[in-house]
């Protein structure tokens, strides 16, 4: 699959406030997320199911519930990449990366830990963002349906590290 010509700009603003204590970063929103205008919009992505299970709370069904879930649980959410060339939703096709500026979140909230959702987000964070922030990230297994080796139960157990 060839990358689309020209950069795609990240259309979703971060969710955070001064009470946020952890930051969870993906790589770049999928086509479905870009269409819905919010993080992890593809129904097969297990992000929202995992977070609901980790926090032992009801599954947030829509964008207002998901936004409220993040704020209530003091989670800041965004992505590492501000713009890139990408073919569809394929992380493997990402080129010409411009990272998001995380300073407003890191300066405006007492972020205790930065987590990344999957290896692509980790690679992009370590390459483009960690040198600027000086803050390491903790890589969590991807909630993507492409990560079929990880069951919902296994993902939930691994993601419980965010509670500490």
Backbone as ProteinMPNN parsed JSONL, in Angstrom:
{"seq_chain_A": "XXXXXXXXXXXXXXXXXXXXXXXXXXXXXXXXXXXXXXXXXXXXXXXXXXXXXXXXXXXXXXXXXXXXXXXXXXXXXXXXXXXXXXXXXXXXXXXXXXXXXXXXXXXXXXXXXXXXXXXXXXXXXXXXXXXXXXXXXXXXXXXXXXXXXXXXXXXXXXXXXXXX", "coords_chain_A": {"N_chain_A": [[0.844, -1.183, 0.0], [0.676, 2.127, -0.944], [1.79, 5.26, 0.396], [-0.363, 8.039, 0.916], [-0.354, 10.895, -1.247], [1.149, 13.776, 0.016], [0.83, 15.423, 3.225], [-1.204, 14.306, 6.003], [-3.197, 15.936, 8.264], [-3.533, 15.863, 11.775], [-6.721, 15.655, 13.09], [-7.951, 15.785, 15.581], [-8.393, 17.321, 18.665], [-6.414, 17.34, 21.726], [-7.483, 15.633, 24.726], [-7.663, 16.756, 27.911], [-7.056, 18.117, 31.186], [-6.238, 20.338, 33.936], [-6.283, 18.544, 36.034], [-5.439, 16.132, 35.05], [-3.491, 13.17, 35.266], [-2.181, 11.043, 34.08], [-0.853, 10.438, 30.832], [-1.919, 9.196, 27.827], [-0.827, 8.112, 24.791], [-1.469, 7.608, 21.375], [-0.383, 6.601, 18.073], [-1.224, 7.804, 15.485], [-4.401, 8.973, 14.386], [-6.75, 6.551, 13.18], [-8.375, 6.047, 9.963], [-11.128, 5.756, 10.476], [-11.331, 6.92, 13.034], [-10.579, 9.513, 12.37], [-12.733, 10.144, 10.764], [-14.889, 9.978, 12.615], [-14.091, 11.859, 14.411], [-12.931, 11.504, 16.887], [-10.855, 9.824, 19.313], [-9.887, 6.445, 18.755], [-12.068, 5.423, 17.19], [-12.843, 3.272, 15.647], [-14.929, 0.474, 15.738], [-13.849, -2.039, 16.264], [-11.499, -1.608, 17.602], [-9.993, -2.019, 20.727], [-9.542, -0.215, 22.768], [-11.381, 1.424, 24.342], [-12.877, -0.54, 25.589], [-10.91, -1.87, 27.048], [-9.983, 0.212, 28.779], [-12.376, 0.709, 30.21], [-12.656, -1.751, 31.52], [-10.255, -1.844, 33.014], [-10.64, 0.288, 34.802], [-12.921, -0.568, 35.955], [-15.491, 0.316, 35.202], [-18.529, 1.366, 33.505], [-18.764, 0.738, 29.966], [-17.941, 3.359, 27.844], [-20.115, 4.651, 25.567], [-20.432, 6.679, 23.559], [-19.034, 9.7, 22.061], [-19.274, 12.016, 23.883], [-19.529, 10.579, 26.342], [-17.127, 9.193, 26.349], [-15.22, 11.232, 26.398], [-15.866, 12.346, 28.899], [-15.295, 10.135, 30.507], [-12.482, 9.978, 30.279], [-11.709, 12.46, 31.46], [-12.844, 12.216, 34.047], [-11.337, 10.11, 35.052], [-8.86, 11.171, 35.155], [-7.21, 11.119, 32.93], [-5.175, 12.114, 30.318], [-5.395, 12.342, 26.829], [-4.025, 11.814, 23.638], [-2.18, 11.93, 20.553], [1.031, 10.94, 19.253], [1.806, 11.94, 16.788], [1.469, 14.821, 14.795], [1.177, 15.455, 12.078], [1.461, 13.552, 9.05], [2.461, 11.43, 6.305], [0.368, 8.904, 5.251], [-0.962, 5.736, 4.446], [-4.184, 4.996, 4.293], [-5.073, 3.528, 7.281], [-2.737, 2.465, 8.086], [-0.169, 1.983, 10.217], [2.364, 1.121, 9.541], [2.894, 2.378, 7.173], [3.505, 5.005, 7.695], [5.135, 8.045, 7.099], [7.325, 10.941, 6.894], [6.99, 12.434, 9.347], [5.603, 14.797, 11.587], [5.786, 15.777, 14.833], [3.336, 16.067, 17.525], [3.061, 18.873, 19.725], [3.647, 18.459, 22.953], [3.995, 20.088, 25.114], [2.012, 21.989, 26.204], [0.257, 20.258, 27.614], [2.013, 18.87, 29.334], [3.046, 20.975, 30.814], [0.771, 22.074, 31.864], [-0.547, 20.255, 33.441], [-0.144, 17.892, 36.104], [1.418, 15.531, 35.093], [2.06, 12.269, 35.755], [2.96, 9.949, 34.531], [3.763, 8.785, 31.253], [2.193, 6.997, 28.816], [2.253, 4.825, 25.992], [0.321, 3.597, 23.301], [1.024, 0.84, 21.958], [3.657, -0.387, 19.716], [4.353, 1.234, 17.484], [3.598, 3.819, 18.273], [5.332, 4.005, 20.43], [7.865, 3.9, 19.147], [7.737, 6.226, 17.558], [7.376, 8.155, 19.561], [9.779, 7.892, 21.053], [11.63, 8.599, 19.103], [10.879, 11.202, 18.161], [9.703, 12.764, 20.228], [10.522, 12.255, 22.928], [13.236, 13.223, 22.993], [12.715, 15.963, 23.092], [11.089, 16.378, 25.343], [12.369, 15.059, 27.383], [11.274, 13.099, 28.859], [10.573, 9.778, 29.597], [8.636, 7.114, 28.054], [6.14, 4.612, 28.703], [5.546, 1.598, 27.225], [2.551, 0.167, 26.222], [0.728, -2.802, 25.312], [-0.673, -2.829, 22.053], [-4.034, -1.816, 21.437], [-5.215, -2.245, 19.076], [-7.175, -3.993, 16.592], [-5.512, -5.382, 14.907], [-3.593, -6.438, 16.507], [-3.955, -9.22, 17.208], [-2.928, -11.284, 18.718], [-3.175, -10.675, 21.344], [-5.575, -11.092, 23.725], [-8.672, -9.61, 24.913], [-8.771, -9.881, 27.685], [-6.056, -10.323, 28.349], [-4.936, -7.922, 27.437], [-6.249, -6.132, 29.163], [-5.197, -6.889, 31.668], [-2.467, -6.218, 31.269], [-2.685, -3.482, 30.841], [-3.435, -2.557, 33.323], [-1.335, -1.462, 34.68], [-1.457, 1.269, 34.479], [-2.872, 2.126, 36.626], [-1.203, 2.392, 38.759]], "CA_chain_A": [[0.0, 0.0, 0.0], [1.469, 3.351, -1.037], [1.354, 6.399, 1.207], [-1.107, 9.058, 0.173], [0.507, 12.051, -1.521], [0.931, 14.923, 0.889], [0.596, 15.119, 4.637], [-2.529, 14.292, 6.608], [-3.13, 16.658, 9.534], [-4.29, 15.279, 12.883], [-7.889, 16.522, 13.245], [-8.6, 15.64, 16.884], [-7.638, 17.993, 19.732], [-6.187, 16.497, 22.898], [-8.404, 15.714, 25.868], [-6.912, 16.85, 29.162], [-7.251, 19.329, 31.982], [-5.228, 20.475, 34.984], [-6.341, 17.398, 36.941], [-4.911, 14.929, 34.396], [-2.305, 12.624, 35.933], [-1.461, 10.191, 33.134], [-1.022, 10.781, 29.43], [-1.885, 8.03, 26.954], [-0.623, 8.562, 23.421], [-1.436, 6.691, 20.246], [0.52, 7.083, 17.033], [-1.962, 8.729, 14.627], [-5.758, 8.419, 14.315], [-7.161, 5.745, 12.029], [-9.353, 6.681, 9.075], [-12.413, 5.772, 11.177], [-11.239, 7.935, 14.092], [-10.596, 10.824, 11.711], [-14.119, 10.357, 10.323], [-15.768, 10.21, 13.767], [-13.617, 13.039, 15.119], [-12.483, 11.206, 18.247], [-9.886, 8.747, 19.439], [-10.28, 5.029, 18.753], [-13.432, 5.387, 16.691], [-13.171, 2.008, 14.988], [-15.592, -0.383, 16.723], [-13.046, -3.225, 16.597], [-10.397, -1.245, 18.48], [-10.383, -2.402, 22.086], [-9.101, 0.821, 23.702], [-12.413, 1.83, 25.293], [-13.231, -1.733, 26.384], [-9.807, -2.098, 27.988], [-10.023, 1.235, 29.835], [-13.546, 0.469, 31.061], [-12.353, -2.909, 32.371], [-9.19, -1.46, 33.953], [-11.22, 1.168, 35.823], [-14.137, -1.218, 36.455], [-16.568, 1.271, 34.956], [-19.288, 1.032, 32.296], [-18.202, 1.06, 28.666], [-18.444, 4.636, 27.319], [-20.678, 4.341, 24.245], [-20.344, 7.732, 22.55], [-17.941, 10.658, 22.282], [-19.381, 12.726, 25.163], [-19.229, 9.655, 27.444], [-15.691, 8.869, 26.302], [-14.521, 12.431, 26.878], [-16.123, 12.429, 30.334], [-14.554, 9.021, 31.105], [-11.079, 10.386, 30.377], [-11.576, 13.544, 32.444], [-13.175, 11.662, 35.373], [-10.263, 9.23, 35.493], [-7.629, 11.963, 35.142], [-6.414, 10.66, 31.793], [-4.993, 12.964, 29.148], [-5.28, 11.483, 25.648], [-3.687, 12.433, 22.362], [-1.333, 11.093, 19.713], [2.392, 11.433, 19.096], [2.016, 12.57, 15.481], [0.601, 15.934, 14.383], [0.884, 15.232, 10.669], [2.326, 12.56, 8.417], [1.907, 10.776, 5.136], [-0.098, 7.598, 5.703], [-1.89, 5.035, 3.55], [-5.318, 4.51, 5.087], [-4.826, 3.517, 8.725], [-1.574, 1.602, 8.269], [0.978, 2.555, 10.924], [3.596, 0.743, 8.845], [3.099, 3.259, 6.02], [3.733, 6.378, 8.146], [6.391, 8.72, 6.754], [7.327, 12.411, 6.989], [6.326, 12.714, 10.62], [5.747, 16.02, 12.38], [5.182, 15.401, 16.114], [2.528, 17.016, 18.288], [3.743, 19.586, 20.805], [3.027, 18.029, 24.211], [4.299, 21.023, 26.204], [0.857, 22.521, 26.936], [-0.246, 19.235, 28.55], [3.031, 18.575, 30.351], [3.208, 22.15, 31.66], [-0.507, 22.462, 32.442], [-1.075, 19.197, 34.311], [0.888, 17.142, 36.829], [1.456, 14.213, 34.463], [2.947, 11.378, 36.507], [3.519, 8.935, 33.636], [3.347, 8.841, 29.855], [2.027, 5.662, 28.247], [1.974, 4.79, 24.565], [-0.518, 2.468, 22.892], [1.624, 0.043, 20.896], [5.068, -0.198, 19.337], [4.557, 2.376, 16.573], [3.563, 5.024, 19.107], [6.582, 4.019, 21.203], [8.963, 4.247, 18.241], [7.594, 7.637, 17.191], [7.614, 8.963, 20.76], [11.216, 7.869, 21.375], [12.391, 9.285, 18.054], [10.542, 12.613, 17.938], [9.164, 13.512, 21.365], [11.337, 12.113, 24.138], [14.363, 14.158, 23.01], [12.239, 17.314, 23.414], [10.504, 16.44, 26.687], [13.24, 14.431, 28.368], [10.444, 12.205, 29.664], [10.396, 8.474, 28.958], [7.285, 6.574, 27.971], [5.95, 3.197, 29.002], [4.8, 1.045, 26.111], [1.5, -0.799, 26.495], [0.38, -3.531, 24.093], [-1.654, -2.132, 21.222], [-5.44, -2.225, 21.5], [-5.674, -2.407, 17.697], [-7.586, -5.344, 16.225], [-4.384, -6.034, 14.24], [-2.83, -7.113, 17.561], [-4.848, -10.335, 17.537], [-2.287, -12.193, 19.672], [-3.554, -10.25, 22.689], [-7.01, -11.124, 24.023], [-9.154, -8.499, 25.734], [-8.379, -10.155, 29.073], [-4.611, -10.091, 28.459], [-4.729, -6.48, 27.322], [-6.717, -5.497, 30.401], [-4.193, -7.14, 32.717], [-1.256, -5.435, 30.968], [-2.993, -2.056, 30.968], [-3.667, -2.189, 34.728], [-0.172, -0.706, 35.152], [-1.788, 2.692, 34.521], [-3.5, 2.439, 37.92], [-0.182, 2.557, 39.813]], "C_chain_A": [[0.885, 1.241, 0.0], [0.898, 4.441, -0.139], [0.613, 7.391, 0.324], [-0.175, 10.23, -0.1], [0.143, 13.204, -0.588], [0.579, 14.524, 2.308], [-0.885, 15.122, 5.013], [-2.369, 14.946, 7.973], [-4.033, 15.995, 10.567], [-5.485, 16.184, 13.186], [-8.508, 16.56, 14.651], [-7.785, 16.37, 17.951], [-7.429, 17.06, 20.919], [-7.315, 16.659, 23.914], [-7.532, 15.715, 27.115], [-7.407, 18.067, 29.923], [-6.193, 19.343, 33.083], [-5.213, 19.334, 35.984], [-5.773, 16.118, 36.33], [-3.624, 14.479, 35.081], [-1.525, 11.646, 35.073], [-1.798, 10.655, 31.724], [-0.897, 9.501, 28.63], [-1.856, 8.531, 25.514], [-0.722, 7.398, 22.44], [-0.433, 7.22, 19.238], [-0.167, 8.181, 16.222], [-3.358, 8.147, 14.447], [-6.016, 7.628, 13.029], [-8.119, 6.55, 11.147], [-10.687, 6.805, 9.806], [-12.414, 6.827, 12.288], [-11.255, 9.334, 13.493], [-12.004, 11.155, 11.221], [-15.037, 10.698, 11.496], [-15.353, 11.429, 14.567], [-13.224, 12.784, 16.56], [-11.617, 9.957, 18.246], [-10.541, 7.372, 19.441], [-11.738, 4.853, 18.345], [-13.818, 4.102, 15.985], [-13.762, 1.043, 16.011], [-14.796, -1.628, 17.112], [-11.842, -2.889, 17.479], [-10.854, -1.428, 19.926], [-10.008, -1.371, 23.164], [-10.156, 1.126, 24.766], [-12.86, 0.651, 26.158], [-12.168, -2.014, 27.447], [-9.861, -1.072, 29.121], [-11.204, 1.036, 30.769], [-13.283, -0.699, 32.012], [-11.296, -2.57, 33.414], [-9.766, -0.636, 35.106], [-12.507, 0.609, 36.427], [-15.329, -0.257, 36.391], [-17.316, 0.866, 33.693], [-18.57, 1.5, 31.028], [-18.785, 2.384, 28.16], [-18.844, 4.486, 25.849], [-20.429, 5.406, 23.179], [-19.251, 8.735, 22.929], [-18.106, 11.453, 23.574], [-19.072, 11.83, 26.366], [-17.743, 9.33, 27.489], [-14.856, 10.04, 26.809], [-14.658, 12.538, 28.405], [-15.376, 11.324, 31.086], [-13.087, 9.412, 31.317], [-10.882, 11.43, 31.471], [-11.801, 13.011, 33.865], [-12.027, 10.825, 35.938], [-8.882, 9.862, 35.382], [-6.642, 11.505, 34.07], [-6.373, 11.758, 30.732], [-4.783, 12.024, 27.958], [-4.969, 12.312, 24.421], [-2.868, 11.45, 21.564], [0.032, 11.754, 19.567], [2.507, 12.313, 17.854], [0.981, 13.656, 15.186], [0.21, 15.829, 12.916], [1.888, 14.227, 10.119], [1.716, 12.182, 7.079], [1.576, 9.363, 5.582], [-1.059, 7.022, 4.664], [-2.996, 4.449, 4.419], [-5.059, 4.664, 6.571], [-3.558, 2.75, 9.075], [-0.409, 2.321, 8.949], [2.282, 2.271, 10.188], [3.906, 1.679, 7.681], [3.463, 4.689, 6.41], [5.123, 6.874, 7.752], [6.217, 10.22, 6.969], [6.566, 12.906, 8.21], [6.651, 14.111, 11.136], [5.058, 15.703, 13.708], [4.277, 16.497, 16.683], [3.389, 17.657, 19.363], [3.016, 19.255, 22.111], [3.231, 19.024, 25.349], [3.076, 21.589, 26.913], [0.294, 21.527, 27.966], [0.749, 19.033, 29.679], [3.264, 19.758, 31.293], [1.925, 22.514, 32.39], [-1.135, 21.445, 33.368], [0.103, 18.481, 34.967], [0.905, 15.701, 36.322], [2.52, 13.366, 35.162], [3.63, 10.342, 35.627], [2.939, 9.123, 32.241], [3.342, 7.411, 29.323], [1.772, 5.803, 26.754], [1.257, 3.493, 24.227], [0.121, 1.781, 21.686], [3.019, 0.481, 20.495], [5.292, 0.977, 18.378], [4.546, 3.673, 17.358], [4.846, 5.132, 19.924], [7.749, 4.474, 20.329], [8.919, 5.735, 17.885], [7.867, 8.552, 18.386], [9.111, 9.032, 21.043], [12.038, 8.659, 20.355], [12.146, 10.789, 18.06], [10.215, 13.403, 19.201], [10.04, 13.431, 22.604], [12.561, 13.032, 24.133], [13.953, 15.588, 23.38], [11.744, 17.423, 24.849], [11.455, 15.934, 27.758], [12.495, 13.437, 29.243], [10.247, 10.885, 28.94], [8.919, 8.086, 28.896], [7.302, 5.107, 28.369], [5.057, 2.64, 27.909], [3.817, -0.019, 26.593], [1.19, -1.55, 25.205], [-0.767, -2.84, 23.356], [-3.05, -2.718, 21.381], [-6.023, -2.436, 20.106], [-6.146, -3.832, 17.443], [-6.484, -6.1, 15.475], [-3.5, -6.786, 15.238], [-3.654, -8.291, 18.093], [-4.239, -11.322, 18.534], [-2.68, -11.879, 21.109], [-5.075, -10.265, 22.831], [-7.381, -9.884, 24.833], [-8.71, -8.679, 27.186], [-6.891, -9.878, 29.289], [-4.28, -8.61, 28.369], [-5.102, -5.771, 28.615], [-5.705, -5.683, 31.518], [-2.945, -6.285, 32.505], [-1.498, -3.949, 31.202], [-3.25, -1.632, 32.411], [-2.485, -1.437, 35.337], [-0.491, 0.785, 35.25], [-2.432, 3.097, 35.84], [-2.461, 2.727, 38.997], [0.488, 3.912, 39.754]], "O_chain_A": [[1.753, 1.383, 0.861], [-0.313, 4.532, 0.06], [0.924, 7.555, -0.856], [0.697, 10.533, 0.714], [-1.028, 13.552, -0.433], [0.091, 13.421, 2.556], [-1.697, 15.838, 4.427], [-1.501, 14.554, 8.753], [-5.162, 15.613, 10.262], [-5.297, 17.358, 13.506], [-9.477, 17.284, 14.882], [-6.604, 16.072, 18.127], [-8.179, 16.1, 21.097], [-8.002, 17.679, 23.953], [-6.757, 14.786, 27.344], [-8.088, 18.931, 29.372], [-5.348, 18.45, 33.146], [-4.235, 19.166, 36.712], [-5.639, 15.115, 37.031], [-2.775, 15.298, 35.431], [-0.335, 11.434, 35.304], [-2.876, 11.19, 31.463], [0.106, 8.794, 28.733], [-2.738, 9.271, 25.078], [-0.132, 6.339, 22.653], [0.288, 8.178, 19.516], [0.245, 9.34, 16.259], [-3.494, 6.926, 14.362], [-5.558, 7.996, 11.947], [-8.607, 7.606, 11.549], [-11.315, 7.863, 9.757], [-13.398, 7.546, 12.457], [-11.876, 10.241, 14.048], [-12.421, 12.312, 11.26], [-15.869, 11.599, 11.392], [-16.155, 11.982, 15.32], [-13.181, 13.709, 17.371], [-11.644, 9.153, 17.315], [-11.595, 7.163, 20.04], [-12.531, 4.226, 19.048], [-15.002, 3.862, 15.747], [-13.153, 0.815, 17.056], [-15.037, -2.21, 18.17], [-11.227, -3.792, 18.046], [-11.962, -1.039, 20.295], [-10.151, -1.649, 24.355], [-9.858, 1.09, 25.96], [-13.186, 0.831, 27.332], [-12.483, -2.349, 28.589], [-9.792, -1.442, 30.293], [-11.064, 1.174, 31.984], [-13.65, -0.636, 33.186], [-11.423, -2.963, 34.574], [-9.407, -0.853, 36.263], [-13.112, 1.231, 37.3], [-16.054, -0.051, 37.364], [-16.789, 0.098, 32.888], [-17.871, 2.513, 31.023], [-20.005, 2.514, 28.058], [-17.998, 4.224, 24.993], [-20.234, 5.07, 22.011], [-18.628, 8.624, 23.985], [-17.134, 11.561, 24.322], [-18.421, 12.274, 27.311], [-17.169, 9.207, 28.571], [-13.9, 9.852, 27.561], [-13.68, 12.791, 29.108], [-14.877, 11.557, 32.187], [-12.527, 9.204, 32.393], [-9.991, 11.297, 32.31], [-11.033, 13.322, 34.776], [-11.776, 10.829, 37.143], [-7.863, 9.18, 35.498], [-5.427, 11.502, 34.268], [-7.411, 12.264, 30.305], [-4.073, 11.024, 28.072], [-5.562, 13.365, 24.19], [-2.862, 10.257, 21.866], [0.173, 12.965, 19.735], [3.222, 13.315, 17.864], [-0.224, 13.436, 15.311], [-0.939, 16.08, 12.55], [2.994, 14.07, 10.635], [0.591, 12.57, 6.764], [2.396, 8.697, 6.215], [-1.867, 7.745, 4.081], [-2.764, 3.516, 5.188], [-4.852, 5.771, 7.068], [-3.333, 2.423, 10.24], [0.255, 3.16, 8.34], [3.201, 3.09, 10.209], [5.055, 1.766, 7.247], [3.709, 5.513, 5.529], [6.137, 6.231, 8.023], [5.108, 10.704, 7.195], [5.625, 13.693, 8.105], [7.801, 14.549, 11.126], [3.868, 15.39, 13.719], [4.427, 17.679, 16.373], [4.339, 17.045, 19.852], [1.9, 19.721, 22.34], [2.696, 18.826, 26.44], [3.091, 21.669, 28.142], [-0.099, 21.924, 29.063], [0.371, 19.026, 30.851], [3.641, 19.56, 32.448], [1.969, 23.188, 33.419], [-2.144, 21.729, 34.014], [1.212, 18.475, 34.434], [0.471, 14.778, 37.011], [3.706, 13.696, 35.161], [4.74, 9.902, 35.925], [1.8, 9.554, 32.068], [4.353, 6.71, 29.373], [1.158, 6.771, 26.305], [1.545, 2.436, 24.79], [-0.197, 2.097, 20.54], [3.497, 1.551, 20.871], [6.323, 1.644, 18.458], [5.392, 4.539, 17.136], [5.387, 6.225, 20.092], [8.529, 5.337, 20.731], [9.944, 6.416, 17.909], [8.509, 9.593, 18.246], [9.651, 10.119, 21.251], [13.023, 9.307, 20.71], [13.092, 11.572, 17.976], [10.436, 14.613, 19.233], [10.274, 14.445, 23.262], [12.901, 13.579, 25.182], [14.761, 16.34, 23.924], [11.955, 18.445, 25.503], [11.356, 16.337, 28.917], [13.024, 12.981, 30.257], [9.803, 10.869, 27.793], [8.076, 8.654, 29.591], [8.346, 4.455, 28.367], [3.953, 3.134, 27.685], [4.192, -0.973, 27.275], [1.368, -1.004, 24.116], [-1.705, -2.334, 23.972], [-3.232, -3.933, 21.449], [-7.2, -2.77, 19.971], [-5.594, -4.779, 18.003], [-6.517, -7.329, 15.413], [-2.743, -7.675, 14.848], [-3.999, -8.343, 19.273], [-4.965, -12.115, 19.134], [-2.535, -12.723, 21.993], [-5.776, -9.531, 22.133], [-6.512, -9.197, 25.37], [-8.315, -7.711, 27.836], [-6.508, -9.273, 30.29], [-3.452, -8.1, 29.125], [-4.362, -4.916, 29.101], [-5.389, -4.734, 32.236], [-2.426, -5.695, 33.453], [-0.623, -3.242, 31.702], [-3.279, -0.433, 32.689], [-2.622, -0.835, 36.402], [0.144, 1.496, 36.028], [-2.528, 4.286, 36.141], [-2.808, 3.259, 40.051], [1.364, 4.203, 40.569]]}, "name": "protein", "num_of_chains": 1, "seq": "XXXXXXXXXXXXXXXXXXXXXXXXXXXXXXXXXXXXXXXXXXXXXXXXXXXXXXXXXXXXXXXXXXXXXXXXXXXXXXXXXXXXXXXXXXXXXXXXXXXXXXXXXXXXXXXXXXXXXXXXXXXXXXXXXXXXXXXXXXXXXXXXXXXXXXXXXXXXXXXXXXXX"}
